[in-house]
Amino acid sequence: MKATGIVRRIDDLGRVVIPKEIRRTMRIREGDPLEIYTDREGEVIFKKYSPIGELHTFAAQYAETLSRTCNMSVLICDRDAVVAVGGVSKKDFVDKPLSASLERVMQGRALYKHSEGDERSYATSDEGSLYVSCAMPIISEGDVIGCVVSLSEENAKKDAAANEVESKLVSTAANFLGKQMES
């Protein structure tokens, strides 16, 4: 654990303010859930809670199955980072922070489909040769908790029917994962 040198007092309601610098660095937004841990030495640890992280093994299997069955490159993300992949290298994507453009797609709460001639969006800030072809936010109990993304290569050509099937598969995956989180 890294010391910050910041000290905060608990108020009469038992609240502690997490400093703005730490919230910004850790990408903690208002309303984000935090999980609280304690250890034997008396330390209290706050960790960002990722509902999709709870389904990590299931999400990884879903992404891999979707990739193998449909020959797609698939990412499953929580609100901050990629948590599962199928059809692409794990080391290139897993635990990488999401790009600003993918965060905007999630905020839009609707299906995103790349159109020829549009500026390309990338899943992570690392960019690379794979861009977001289709993305659908995962919504559970009215909150956006993540996103399912299909990737395309720079020179890949797809016909309209393939694009439609891809968008339906991504939408189905996102809706299914959202329902899994509700039950």
TILO-800710 format. One record per residue: residue number from 1; chain; x, y, z of N, C-alpha, C in turn. Coordinates in nm, 3 decimals. Layout:
N
+-----+--------+---------+---------+---------+---------+---------+---------+---------+---------+---------+
| num | chaine |    n_xx |    n_yy |    n_zz |   ca_xx |   ca_yy |   ca_zz |    c_xx |    c_yy |    c_zz |
+-----+--------+---------+---------+---------+---------+---------+---------+---------+---------+---------+
| NUM |      A |       X |       Y |       Z |       X |       Y |       Z |       X |       Y |       Z |
...
+-----+--------+---------+---------+---------+---------+---------+---------+---------+---------+---------+
END
This chain:
183
+-----+--------+---------+---------+---------+---------+---------+---------+---------+---------+---------+
| num | chaine |    n_xx |    n_yy |    n_zz |   ca_xx |   ca_yy |   ca_zz |    c_xx |    c_yy |    c_zz |
+-----+--------+---------+---------+---------+---------+---------+---------+---------+---------+---------+
|   1 |      A |   0.084 |  -0.117 |   0.000 |   0.000 |   0.000 |   0.000 |   0.088 |   0.124 |   0.000 |
|   2 |      A |   0.043 |   0.227 |  -0.070 |   0.121 |   0.349 |  -0.084 |   0.059 |   0.459 |   0.002 |
|   3 |      A |   0.141 |   0.522 |   0.087 |   0.093 |   0.632 |   0.171 |   0.079 |   0.758 |   0.086 |
|   4 |      A |  -0.028 |   0.835 |   0.112 |  -0.051 |   0.959 |   0.037 |  -0.014 |   1.082 |   0.117 |
|   5 |      A |  -0.006 |   1.068 |   0.249 |   0.023 |   1.183 |   0.334 |  -0.099 |   1.268 |   0.362 |
|   6 |      A |  -0.215 |   1.225 |   0.313 |  -0.339 |   1.299 |   0.334 |  -0.411 |   1.239 |   0.455 |
|   7 |      A |  -0.454 |   1.324 |   0.546 |  -0.527 |   1.279 |   0.664 |  -0.666 |   1.342 |   0.661 |
|   8 |      A |  -0.767 |   1.262 |   0.688 |  -0.905 |   1.310 |   0.693 |  -0.967 |   1.262 |   0.823 |
|   9 |      A |  -1.057 |   1.343 |   0.880 |  -1.128 |   1.305 |   1.001 |  -1.266 |   1.249 |   0.964 |
|  10 |      A |  -1.316 |   1.161 |   1.050 |  -1.450 |   1.108 |   1.034 |  -1.547 |   1.209 |   1.096 |
|  11 |      A |  -1.656 |   1.242 |   1.025 |  -1.753 |   1.337 |   1.080 |  -1.851 |   1.266 |   1.174 |
|  12 |      A |  -1.944 |   1.340 |   1.230 |  -2.036 |   1.284 |   1.329 |  -2.132 |   1.180 |   1.271 |
|  13 |      A |  -2.142 |   1.171 |   1.139 |  -2.224 |   1.068 |   1.075 |  -2.140 |   0.948 |   1.027 |
|  14 |      A |  -2.011 |   0.948 |   1.060 |  -1.923 |   0.838 |   1.023 |  -1.870 |   0.846 |   0.881 |
|  15 |      A |  -1.877 |   0.963 |   0.818 |  -1.833 |   0.979 |   0.680 |  -1.688 |   1.026 |   0.673 |
|  16 |      A |  -1.622 |   0.987 |   0.568 |  -1.487 |   1.031 |   0.538 |  -1.488 |   1.083 |   0.394 |
|  17 |      A |  -1.428 |   1.198 |   0.370 |  -1.419 |   1.252 |   0.235 |  -1.293 |   1.197 |   0.169 |
|  18 |      A |  -1.312 |   1.138 |   0.052 |  -1.197 |   1.092 |  -0.026 |  -1.151 |   1.211 |  -0.109 |
|  19 |      A |  -1.025 |   1.252 |  -0.093 |  -0.977 |   1.373 |  -0.160 |  -0.995 |   1.368 |  -0.312 |
|  20 |      A |  -1.021 |   1.485 |  -0.369 |  -1.047 |   1.498 |  -0.512 |  -0.933 |   1.440 |  -0.596 |
|  21 |      A |  -0.809 |   1.464 |  -0.553 |  -0.693 |   1.414 |  -0.630 |  -0.696 |   1.262 |  -0.640 |
|  22 |      A |  -0.732 |   1.196 |  -0.529 |  -0.738 |   1.049 |  -0.530 |  -0.856 |   1.002 |  -0.614 |
|  23 |      A |  -0.971 |   1.068 |  -0.601 |  -1.088 |   1.030 |  -0.682 |  -1.056 |   1.044 |  -0.830 |
|  24 |      A |  -0.990 |   1.151 |  -0.868 |  -0.956 |   1.172 |  -1.009 |  -0.857 |   1.067 |  -1.056 |
|  25 |      A |  -0.752 |   1.043 |  -0.979 |  -0.649 |   0.945 |  -1.016 |  -0.708 |   0.804 |  -1.028 |
|  26 |      A |  -0.795 |   0.769 |  -0.934 |  -0.852 |   0.634 |  -0.932 |  -0.981 |   0.624 |  -1.014 |
|  27 |      A |  -1.020 |   0.735 |  -1.077 |  -1.140 |   0.740 |  -1.161 |  -1.265 |   0.700 |  -1.083 |
|  28 |      A |  -1.276 |   0.754 |  -0.962 |  -1.393 |   0.731 |  -0.879 |  -1.487 |   0.847 |  -0.900 |
|  29 |      A |  -1.608 |   0.816 |  -0.947 |  -1.708 |   0.919 |  -0.974 |  -1.818 |   0.915 |  -0.868 |
|  30 |      A |  -1.891 |   1.023 |  -0.858 |  -2.003 |   1.028 |  -0.766 |  -2.099 |   0.913 |  -0.798 |
|  31 |      A |  -2.138 |   0.842 |  -0.696 |  -2.230 |   0.730 |  -0.712 |  -2.163 |   0.597 |  -0.737 |
|  32 |      A |  -2.030 |   0.595 |  -0.761 |  -1.960 |   0.469 |  -0.781 |  -1.962 |   0.386 |  -0.653 |
|  33 |      A |  -1.987 |   0.256 |  -0.664 |  -1.983 |   0.172 |  -0.545 |  -1.839 |   0.142 |  -0.503 |
|  34 |      A |  -1.814 |   0.143 |  -0.373 |  -1.684 |   0.107 |  -0.319 |  -1.702 |  -0.012 |  -0.225 |
|  35 |      A |  -1.611 |  -0.106 |  -0.233 |  -1.612 |  -0.221 |  -0.144 |  -1.515 |  -0.191 |  -0.030 |
|  36 |      A |  -1.551 |  -0.227 |   0.092 |  -1.470 |  -0.195 |   0.208 |  -1.411 |  -0.324 |   0.265 |
|  37 |      A |  -1.279 |  -0.325 |   0.282 |  -1.208 |  -0.438 |   0.339 |  -1.138 |  -0.393 |   0.467 |
|  38 |      A |  -1.116 |  -0.487 |   0.556 |  -1.034 |  -0.461 |   0.675 |  -0.933 |  -0.573 |   0.687 |
|  39 |      A |  -0.823 |  -0.545 |   0.754 |  -0.726 |  -0.653 |   0.780 |  -0.694 |  -0.657 |   0.929 |
|  40 |      A |  -0.612 |  -0.752 |   0.967 |  -0.581 |  -0.774 |   1.108 |  -0.500 |  -0.662 |   1.171 |
|  41 |      A |  -0.431 |  -0.585 |   1.090 |  -0.351 |  -0.474 |   1.143 |  -0.435 |  -0.348 |   1.164 |
|  42 |      A |  -0.564 |  -0.356 |   1.139 |  -0.652 |  -0.241 |   1.160 |  -0.665 |  -0.149 |   1.040 |
|  43 |      A |  -0.617 |  -0.191 |   0.925 |  -0.628 |  -0.109 |   0.805 |  -0.768 |  -0.123 |   0.744 |
|  44 |      A |  -0.821 |  -0.013 |   0.697 |  -0.947 |  -0.011 |   0.625 |  -0.913 |   0.024 |   0.480 |
|  45 |      A |  -0.958 |  -0.059 |   0.388 |  -0.922 |  -0.043 |   0.247 |  -1.050 |  -0.026 |   0.166 |
|  46 |      A |  -1.055 |   0.080 |   0.085 |  -1.165 |   0.102 |  -0.007 |  -1.120 |   0.057 |  -0.145 |
|  47 |      A |  -1.202 |  -0.022 |  -0.211 |  -1.170 |  -0.068 |  -0.346 |  -1.293 |  -0.045 |  -0.433 |
|  48 |      A |  -1.269 |   0.005 |  -0.555 |  -1.382 |   0.023 |  -0.647 |  -1.445 |  -0.113 |  -0.671 |
|  49 |      A |  -1.577 |  -0.116 |  -0.661 |  -1.651 |  -0.240 |  -0.681 |  -1.690 |  -0.251 |  -0.828 |
|  50 |      A |  -1.661 |  -0.364 |  -0.886 |  -1.696 |  -0.389 |  -1.026 |  -1.794 |  -0.505 |  -1.032 |
|  51 |      A |  -1.922 |  -0.477 |  -1.060 |  -2.018 |  -0.587 |  -1.071 |  -1.978 |  -0.688 |  -1.179 |
|  52 |      A |  -1.925 |  -0.639 |  -1.290 |  -1.881 |  -0.730 |  -1.397 |  -1.763 |  -0.814 |  -1.348 |
|  53 |      A |  -1.680 |  -0.757 |  -1.262 |  -1.569 |  -0.832 |  -1.204 |  -1.617 |  -0.954 |  -1.127 |
|  54 |      A |  -1.738 |  -0.943 |  -1.067 |  -1.796 |  -1.057 |  -0.995 |  -1.825 |  -1.172 |  -1.091 |
|  55 |      A |  -1.852 |  -1.138 |  -1.216 |  -1.882 |  -1.240 |  -1.318 |  -1.761 |  -1.268 |  -1.406 |
|  56 |      A |  -1.641 |  -1.239 |  -1.356 |  -1.520 |  -1.247 |  -1.439 |  -1.508 |  -1.380 |  -1.514 |
|  57 |      A |  -1.517 |  -1.492 |  -1.443 |  -1.500 |  -1.622 |  -1.507 |  -1.609 |  -1.646 |  -1.610 |
|  58 |      A |  -1.732 |  -1.614 |  -1.574 |  -1.844 |  -1.630 |  -1.667 |  -1.827 |  -1.540 |  -1.788 |
|  59 |      A |  -1.789 |  -1.413 |  -1.765 |  -1.770 |  -1.318 |  -1.875 |  -1.660 |  -1.366 |  -1.968 |
|  60 |      A |  -1.551 |  -1.418 |  -1.912 |  -1.440 |  -1.468 |  -1.994 |  -1.486 |  -1.586 |  -2.080 |
|  61 |      A |  -1.564 |  -1.677 |  -2.024 |  -1.615 |  -1.791 |  -2.100 |  -1.711 |  -1.744 |  -2.209 |
|  62 |      A |  -1.795 |  -1.646 |  -2.177 |  -1.891 |  -1.593 |  -2.275 |  -1.815 |  -1.528 |  -2.392 |
|  63 |      A |  -1.715 |  -1.445 |  -2.360 |  -1.637 |  -1.379 |  -2.465 |  -1.565 |  -1.480 |  -2.553 |
|  64 |      A |  -1.507 |  -1.581 |  -2.491 |  -1.434 |  -1.683 |  -2.567 |  -1.529 |  -1.763 |  -2.656 |
|  65 |      A |  -1.645 |  -1.798 |  -2.604 |  -1.744 |  -1.873 |  -2.683 |  -1.795 |  -1.790 |  -2.800 |
|  66 |      A |  -1.826 |  -1.665 |  -2.774 |  -1.873 |  -1.575 |  -2.881 |  -1.766 |  -1.561 |  -2.989 |
|  67 |      A |  -1.642 |  -1.549 |  -2.946 |  -1.531 |  -1.535 |  -3.040 |  -1.515 |  -1.660 |  -3.128 |
|  68 |      A |  -1.516 |  -1.776 |  -3.064 |  -1.496 |  -1.901 |  -3.138 |  -1.614 |  -1.933 |  -3.231 |
|  69 |      A |  -1.734 |  -1.913 |  -3.181 |  -1.854 |  -1.948 |  -3.257 |  -1.874 |  -1.855 |  -3.377 |
|  70 |      A |  -1.848 |  -1.726 |  -3.356 |  -1.880 |  -1.627 |  -3.459 |  -1.757 |  -1.565 |  -3.525 |
|  71 |      A |  -1.640 |  -1.613 |  -3.488 |  -1.515 |  -1.561 |  -3.544 |  -1.505 |  -1.409 |  -3.527 |
|  72 |      A |  -1.531 |  -1.364 |  -3.403 |  -1.527 |  -1.221 |  -3.369 |  -1.422 |  -1.200 |  -3.260 |
|  73 |      A |  -1.366 |  -1.080 |  -3.258 |  -1.282 |  -1.038 |  -3.146 |  -1.373 |  -0.962 |  -3.050 |
|  74 |      A |  -1.380 |  -1.007 |  -2.925 |  -1.477 |  -0.956 |  -2.829 |  -1.409 |  -0.912 |  -2.701 |
|  75 |      A |  -1.453 |  -0.798 |  -2.648 |  -1.409 |  -0.751 |  -2.517 |  -1.531 |  -0.734 |  -2.429 |
|  76 |      A |  -1.517 |  -0.766 |  -2.302 |  -1.620 |  -0.734 |  -2.204 |  -1.553 |  -0.646 |  -2.100 |
|  77 |      A |  -1.612 |  -0.530 |  -2.078 |  -1.551 |  -0.427 |  -1.993 |  -1.642 |  -0.394 |  -1.876 |
|  78 |      A |  -1.581 |  -0.348 |  -1.765 |  -1.661 |  -0.282 |  -1.663 |  -1.655 |  -0.133 |  -1.696 |
|  79 |      A |  -1.683 |  -0.045 |  -1.602 |  -1.686 |   0.097 |  -1.636 |  -1.547 |   0.158 |  -1.653 |
|  80 |      A |  -1.444 |   0.087 |  -1.613 |  -1.310 |   0.145 |  -1.616 |  -1.208 |   0.070 |  -1.700 |
|  81 |      A |  -1.223 |  -0.061 |  -1.713 |  -1.118 |  -0.139 |  -1.778 |  -1.177 |  -0.263 |  -1.844 |
|  82 |      A |  -1.096 |  -0.327 |  -1.927 |  -1.135 |  -0.452 |  -1.992 |  -1.120 |  -0.565 |  -1.890 |
|  83 |      A |  -1.223 |  -0.648 |  -1.874 |  -1.217 |  -0.757 |  -1.777 |  -1.209 |  -0.895 |  -1.843 |
|  84 |      A |  -1.254 |  -0.908 |  -1.968 |  -1.251 |  -1.038 |  -2.035 |  -1.237 |  -1.017 |  -2.186 |
|  85 |      A |  -1.171 |  -1.112 |  -2.253 |  -1.151 |  -1.103 |  -2.398 |  -1.175 |  -1.237 |  -2.463 |
|  86 |      A |  -1.203 |  -1.231 |  -2.592 |  -1.213 |  -1.351 |  -2.674 |  -1.162 |  -1.316 |  -2.813 |
|  87 |      A |  -1.072 |  -1.398 |  -2.865 |  -1.021 |  -1.377 |  -3.000 |  -0.907 |  -1.277 |  -3.011 |
|  88 |      A |  -0.862 |  -1.222 |  -2.900 |  -0.748 |  -1.130 |  -2.899 |  -0.659 |  -1.165 |  -2.779 |
|  89 |      A |  -0.540 |  -1.111 |  -2.780 |  -0.444 |  -1.138 |  -2.673 |  -0.488 |  -1.074 |  -2.542 |
|  90 |      A |  -0.492 |  -1.154 |  -2.435 |  -0.529 |  -1.101 |  -2.304 |  -0.433 |  -0.992 |  -2.260 |
|  91 |      A |  -0.304 |  -1.012 |  -2.282 |  -0.205 |  -0.914 |  -2.233 |  -0.219 |  -0.778 |  -2.302 |
|  92 |      A |  -0.279 |  -0.776 |  -2.421 |  -0.298 |  -0.650 |  -2.492 |  -0.419 |  -0.571 |  -2.443 |
|  93 |      A |  -0.513 |  -0.639 |  -2.374 |  -0.637 |  -0.570 |  -2.339 |  -0.679 |  -0.581 |  -2.192 |
|  94 |      A |  -0.664 |  -0.698 |  -2.129 |  -0.717 |  -0.716 |  -1.994 |  -0.653 |  -0.619 |  -1.895 |
|  95 |      A |  -0.737 |  -0.556 |  -1.815 |  -0.699 |  -0.458 |  -1.712 |  -0.651 |  -0.325 |  -1.768 |
|  96 |      A |  -0.661 |  -0.306 |  -1.899 |  -0.623 |  -0.177 |  -1.959 |  -0.739 |  -0.080 |  -1.942 |
|  97 |      A |  -0.710 |   0.047 |  -1.910 |  -0.818 |   0.145 |  -1.897 |  -0.887 |   0.173 |  -2.030 |
|  98 |      A |  -1.015 |   0.203 |  -2.024 |  -1.093 |   0.229 |  -2.144 |  -1.060 |   0.366 |  -2.203 |
|  99 |      A |  -1.079 |   0.378 |  -2.332 |  -1.058 |   0.506 |  -2.400 |  -1.174 |   0.600 |  -2.367 |
| 100 |      A |  -1.151 |   0.728 |  -2.386 |  -1.255 |   0.828 |  -2.364 |  -1.373 |   0.806 |  -2.459 |
| 101 |      A |  -1.345 |   0.763 |  -2.582 |  -1.454 |   0.743 |  -2.678 |  -1.542 |   0.625 |  -2.637 |
| 102 |      A |  -1.485 |   0.519 |  -2.581 |  -1.567 |   0.407 |  -2.535 |  -1.647 |   0.446 |  -2.411 |
| 103 |      A |  -1.589 |   0.529 |  -2.326 |  -1.664 |   0.579 |  -2.210 |  -1.785 |   0.660 |  -2.256 |
| 104 |      A |  -1.769 |   0.738 |  -2.363 |  -1.882 |   0.816 |  -2.417 |  -1.991 |   0.724 |  -2.473 |
| 105 |      A |  -1.949 |   0.614 |  -2.536 |  -2.047 |   0.516 |  -2.586 |  -2.129 |   0.462 |  -2.469 |
| 106 |      A |  -2.062 |   0.429 |  -2.359 |  -2.134 |   0.376 |  -2.243 |  -2.229 |   0.481 |  -2.185 |
| 107 |      A |  -2.185 |   0.606 |  -2.180 |  -2.271 |   0.712 |  -2.128 |  -2.393 |   0.732 |  -2.217 |
| 108 |      A |  -2.378 |   0.705 |  -2.346 |  -2.490 |   0.718 |  -2.440 |  -2.597 |   0.612 |  -2.421 |
| 109 |      A |  -2.562 |   0.502 |  -2.353 |  -2.658 |   0.396 |  -2.317 |  -2.727 |   0.334 |  -2.438 |
| 110 |      A |  -2.662 |   0.335 |  -2.553 |  -2.723 |   0.280 |  -2.675 |  -2.618 |   0.207 |  -2.758 |
| 111 |      A |  -2.666 |   0.127 |  -2.850 |  -2.577 |   0.053 |  -2.939 |  -2.495 |   0.149 |  -3.025 |
| 112 |      A |  -2.366 |   0.124 |  -3.035 |  -2.277 |   0.201 |  -3.123 |  -2.233 |   0.108 |  -3.235 |
| 113 |      A |  -2.243 |   0.156 |  -3.359 |  -2.192 |   0.082 |  -3.474 |  -2.104 |   0.177 |  -3.554 |
| 114 |      A |  -1.982 |   0.132 |  -3.581 |  -1.891 |   0.213 |  -3.662 |  -1.942 |   0.215 |  -3.805 |
| 115 |      A |  -1.942 |   0.334 |  -3.864 |  -1.981 |   0.348 |  -4.005 |  -1.858 |   0.386 |  -4.086 |
| 116 |      A |  -1.849 |   0.332 |  -4.205 |  -1.735 |   0.362 |  -4.293 |  -1.726 |   0.513 |  -4.314 |
| 117 |      A |  -1.607 |   0.565 |  -4.298 |  -1.585 |   0.709 |  -4.314 |  -1.584 |   0.783 |  -4.182 |
| 118 |      A |  -1.643 |   0.724 |  -4.076 |  -1.639 |   0.786 |  -3.943 |  -1.500 |   0.772 |  -3.882 |
| 119 |      A |  -1.469 |   0.861 |  -3.789 |  -1.345 |   0.848 |  -3.715 |  -1.351 |   0.719 |  -3.633 |
| 120 |      A |  -1.241 |   0.649 |  -3.626 |  -1.239 |   0.522 |  -3.554 |  -1.225 |   0.543 |  -3.404 |
| 121 |      A |  -1.299 |   0.463 |  -3.329 |  -1.288 |   0.462 |  -3.183 |  -1.211 |   0.338 |  -3.144 |
| 122 |      A |  -1.131 |   0.351 |  -3.042 |  -1.052 |   0.239 |  -2.992 |  -1.100 |   0.204 |  -2.852 |
| 123 |      A |  -1.087 |   0.077 |  -2.815 |  -1.138 |   0.032 |  -2.686 |  -1.054 |   0.085 |  -2.569 |
| 124 |      A |  -0.923 |   0.088 |  -2.587 |  -0.835 |   0.135 |  -2.481 |  -0.755 |   0.254 |  -2.533 |
| 125 |      A |  -0.692 |   0.323 |  -2.443 |  -0.614 |   0.440 |  -2.483 |  -0.487 |   0.401 |  -2.559 |
| 126 |      A |  -0.451 |   0.273 |  -2.559 |  -0.332 |   0.226 |  -2.631 |  -0.352 |   0.227 |  -2.782 |
| 127 |      A |  -0.478 |   0.235 |  -2.826 |  -0.516 |   0.226 |  -2.968 |  -0.459 |   0.099 |  -3.028 |
| 128 |      A |  -0.395 |   0.102 |  -3.141 |  -0.346 |  -0.020 |  -3.204 |  -0.414 |  -0.042 |  -3.337 |
| 129 |      A |  -0.410 |  -0.166 |  -3.385 |  -0.466 |  -0.195 |  -3.517 |  -0.612 |  -0.238 |  -3.510 |
| 130 |      A |  -0.666 |  -0.261 |  -3.391 |  -0.805 |  -0.303 |  -3.377 |  -0.888 |  -0.186 |  -3.326 |
| 131 |      A |  -1.000 |  -0.159 |  -3.394 |  -1.087 |  -0.050 |  -3.352 |  -1.225 |  -0.107 |  -3.316 |
| 132 |      A |  -1.306 |  -0.026 |  -3.249 |  -1.439 |  -0.068 |  -3.207 |  -1.531 |  -0.071 |  -3.329 |
| 133 |      A |  -1.579 |  -0.189 |  -3.358 |  -1.673 |  -0.207 |  -3.469 |  -1.816 |  -0.188 |  -3.418 |
| 134 |      A |  -1.842 |  -0.243 |  -3.301 |  -1.975 |  -0.239 |  -3.243 |  -1.961 |  -0.245 |  -3.092 |
| 135 |      A |  -2.044 |  -0.170 |  -3.019 |  -2.038 |  -0.172 |  -2.873 |  -2.177 |  -0.149 |  -2.816 |
| 136 |      A |  -2.207 |  -0.222 |  -2.710 |  -2.336 |  -0.207 |  -2.643 |  -2.312 |  -0.202 |  -2.493 |
| 137 |      A |  -2.359 |  -0.095 |  -2.427 |  -2.345 |  -0.087 |  -2.282 |  -2.422 |  -0.199 |  -2.212 |
| 138 |      A |  -2.367 |  -0.247 |  -2.102 |  -2.435 |  -0.345 |  -2.017 |  -2.509 |  -0.264 |  -1.911 |
| 139 |      A |  -2.640 |  -0.279 |  -1.909 |  -2.722 |  -0.203 |  -1.814 |  -2.790 |  -0.301 |  -1.719 |
| 140 |      A |  -2.773 |  -0.275 |  -1.590 |  -2.833 |  -0.358 |  -1.488 |  -2.902 |  -0.268 |  -1.387 |
| 141 |      A |  -3.029 |  -0.295 |  -1.363 |  -3.109 |  -0.216 |  -1.269 |  -3.101 |  -0.067 |  -1.297 |
| 142 |      A |  -3.097 |  -0.032 |  -1.426 |  -3.096 |   0.107 |  -1.469 |  -2.960 |   0.174 |  -1.473 |
| 143 |      A |  -2.855 |   0.106 |  -1.427 |  -2.719 |   0.164 |  -1.425 |  -2.631 |   0.098 |  -1.529 |
| 144 |      A |  -2.548 |   0.178 |  -1.594 |  -2.448 |   0.124 |  -1.687 |  -2.336 |   0.067 |  -1.601 |
| 145 |      A |  -2.310 |  -0.063 |  -1.619 |  -2.206 |  -0.128 |  -1.539 |  -2.089 |  -0.177 |  -1.624 |
| 146 |      A |  -2.101 |  -0.165 |  -1.755 |  -1.994 |  -0.211 |  -1.843 |  -2.035 |  -0.203 |  -1.988 |
| 147 |      A |  -1.965 |  -0.283 |  -2.070 |  -1.988 |  -0.275 |  -2.214 |  -1.937 |  -0.404 |  -2.280 |
| 148 |      A |  -2.006 |  -0.447 |  -2.385 |  -1.959 |  -0.556 |  -2.470 |  -1.916 |  -0.492 |  -2.602 |
| 149 |      A |  -1.796 |  -0.526 |  -2.647 |  -1.736 |  -0.462 |  -2.764 |  -1.690 |  -0.567 |  -2.864 |
| 150 |      A |  -1.718 |  -0.544 |  -2.991 |  -1.656 |  -0.626 |  -3.096 |  -1.554 |  -0.537 |  -3.166 |
| 151 |      A |  -1.443 |  -0.598 |  -3.203 |  -1.332 |  -0.524 |  -3.265 |  -1.315 |  -0.566 |  -3.410 |
| 152 |      A |  -1.264 |  -0.474 |  -3.491 |  -1.232 |  -0.502 |  -3.631 |  -1.090 |  -0.457 |  -3.659 |
| 153 |      A |  -1.031 |  -0.519 |  -3.758 |  -0.897 |  -0.478 |  -3.801 |  -0.909 |  -0.360 |  -3.897 |
| 154 |      A |  -0.803 |  -0.284 |  -3.908 |  -0.801 |  -0.162 |  -3.989 |  -0.851 |  -0.185 |  -4.132 |
| 155 |      A |  -0.814 |  -0.295 |  -4.194 |  -0.848 |  -0.316 |  -4.334 |  -0.961 |  -0.417 |  -4.355 |
| 156 |      A |  -1.034 |  -0.450 |  -4.249 |  -1.141 |  -0.550 |  -4.261 |  -1.261 |  -0.491 |  -4.335 |
| 157 |      A |  -1.318 |  -0.569 |  -4.423 |  -1.438 |  -0.531 |  -4.498 |  -1.551 |  -0.623 |  -4.456 |
| 158 |      A |  -1.667 |  -0.563 |  -4.421 |  -1.783 |  -0.642 |  -4.382 |  -1.902 |  -0.594 |  -4.462 |
| 159 |      A |  -1.987 |  -0.689 |  -4.500 |  -2.109 |  -0.649 |  -4.569 |  -2.216 |  -0.610 |  -4.466 |
| 160 |      A |  -2.325 |  -0.555 |  -4.513 |  -2.431 |  -0.506 |  -4.425 |  -2.491 |  -0.618 |  -4.340 |
| 161 |      A |  -2.507 |  -0.736 |  -4.398 |  -2.564 |  -0.849 |  -4.324 |  -2.473 |  -0.889 |  -4.208 |
| 162 |      A |  -2.342 |  -0.893 |  -4.232 |  -2.247 |  -0.928 |  -4.126 |  -2.249 |  -0.823 |  -4.015 |
| 163 |      A |  -2.258 |  -0.696 |  -4.052 |  -2.266 |  -0.589 |  -3.952 |  -2.392 |  -0.602 |  -3.867 |
| 164 |      A |  -2.503 |  -0.638 |  -3.929 |  -2.629 |  -0.653 |  -3.856 |  -2.622 |  -0.770 |  -3.758 |
| 165 |      A |  -2.567 |  -0.881 |  -3.802 |  -2.552 |  -0.998 |  -3.714 |  -2.459 |  -0.963 |  -3.598 |
| 166 |      A |  -2.349 |  -0.897 |  -3.628 |  -2.254 |  -0.858 |  -3.524 |  -2.321 |  -0.768 |  -3.419 |
| 167 |      A |  -2.397 |  -0.670 |  -3.463 |  -2.462 |  -0.580 |  -3.368 |  -2.567 |  -0.654 |  -3.284 |
| 168 |      A |  -2.636 |  -0.749 |  -3.342 |  -2.734 |  -0.827 |  -3.266 |  -2.665 |  -0.917 |  -3.164 |
| 169 |      A |  -2.552 |  -0.976 |  -3.201 |  -2.477 |  -1.060 |  -3.107 |  -2.424 |  -0.979 |  -2.989 |
| 170 |      A |  -2.370 |  -0.861 |  -3.017 |  -2.317 |  -0.775 |  -2.911 |  -2.430 |  -0.727 |  -2.821 |
| 171 |      A |  -2.542 |  -0.689 |  -2.880 |  -2.658 |  -0.645 |  -2.801 |  -2.711 |  -0.757 |  -2.713 |
| 172 |      A |  -2.720 |  -0.877 |  -2.770 |  -2.768 |  -0.992 |  -2.694 |  -2.675 |  -1.022 |  -2.576 |
| 173 |      A |  -2.545 |  -1.018 |  -2.601 |  -2.448 |  -1.044 |  -2.494 |  -2.461 |  -0.941 |  -2.382 |
| 174 |      A |  -2.472 |  -0.813 |  -2.419 |  -2.483 |  -0.707 |  -2.318 |  -2.613 |  -0.721 |  -2.239 |
| 175 |      A |  -2.723 |  -0.748 |  -2.307 |  -2.851 |  -0.765 |  -2.237 |  -2.848 |  -0.886 |  -2.145 |
| 176 |      A |  -2.788 |  -0.995 |  -2.192 |  -2.780 |  -1.116 |  -2.111 |  -2.696 |  -1.093 |  -1.985 |
| 177 |      A |  -2.580 |  -1.029 |  -2.002 |  -2.495 |  -1.002 |  -1.885 |  -2.564 |  -0.906 |  -1.787 |
| 178 |      A |  -2.636 |  -0.809 |  -1.838 |  -2.711 |  -0.719 |  -1.752 |  -2.816 |  -0.793 |  -1.671 |
| 179 |      A |  -2.886 |  -0.886 |  -1.733 |  -2.987 |  -0.967 |  -1.663 |  -2.922 |  -1.059 |  -1.560 |
| 180 |      A |  -2.804 |  -1.111 |  -1.593 |  -2.733 |  -1.197 |  -1.497 |  -2.700 |  -1.120 |  -1.369 |
| 181 |      A |  -2.667 |  -0.994 |  -1.384 |  -2.633 |  -0.913 |  -1.267 |  -2.756 |  -0.881 |  -1.182 |
| 182 |      A |  -2.873 |  -0.880 |  -1.242 |  -2.995 |  -0.849 |  -1.168 |  -3.044 |  -0.967 |  -1.087 |
| 183 |      A |  -3.010 |  -1.090 |  -1.131 |  -3.061 |  -1.207 |  -1.060 |  -2.969 |  -1.254 |  -0.951 |
+-----+--------+---------+---------+---------+---------+---------+---------+---------+---------+---------+
END
